[in-house]
Amino acid sequence: MTRPLPSVREAGAGAGVVCLHSNASSSGQWRALMDRLAPRFRVFAPDSYGAGKSPEWPLDREIRLRDEVDLIEPVLAAAGTPLTLVGHSYGAAIALRTALDDPGRVRAMALYEPTLFALLEAEAPPPNAADGIREAVAAAGLALDRGDRDAAAGTFIDYWMGTGAWQQMPAQRQAQIAASAVNIRRWKHALFTEPTPLSAFRELDIPVLYLMGRETTAAARGVARLLCAALPRVEVLEFERLGHMGPVTHPEVVNEAIARFLEQR
């Protein structure tokens, strides 16, 4: 099988930075950050499988985070060594998997709420902090089985952004997210079955800026509790009045924090 290639945005010149987007989003979420960083950095923002202009996942077997890393390997190579990783949600989980696979290629990471729910499952079986997202995915899956992508997307978005967020979203954005909703179960599998133990993160000797919103979900906060205690060189920055989707809802605030961190490295 020919190796698929990701769609990627690129801007600027300098040390390499790779920005990885959240679920139900695309590389476009990083446009403003790319503009902010381009004077000093060469910035890449690839689309993950099934997002933006990247190909769909081509195999019948369930996807893993390592498969997402393999997809963006040409982008990582182009960014050079050492590079900096920026990630949000699912993208932040991919960033962590990337760093674990080859720590020597990574200078630093800025991560907004990685969604490595497998860490919560490993700590304690359900009921646990991941119950909310597990239930949201189950409800979204039932909607997909009925052929109702809008209902699936609405369930997913309202979990992450609060009840009513889907109804307040512009119709064009709703259509984009509903099209990606077919991947909800796939995302869940990758995040809930990632085999990396928490102990592996204790060996990740890389500067990490761990960003989170004070209004985030119990699942995201539970993952933060575990990772922030394990990562040896972590700086935590919590934003007032922001939730899990802070990089999308308040990009100017989050992007400035990321830029300051990168410029200090």
Order of alpha helices (4+ residues) and beta strands (2+ residues): beta-beta-alpha-beta-alpha-alpha-beta-alpha-beta-alpha-alpha-alpha-alpha-alpha-alpha-beta-alpha-beta-alpha-alpha
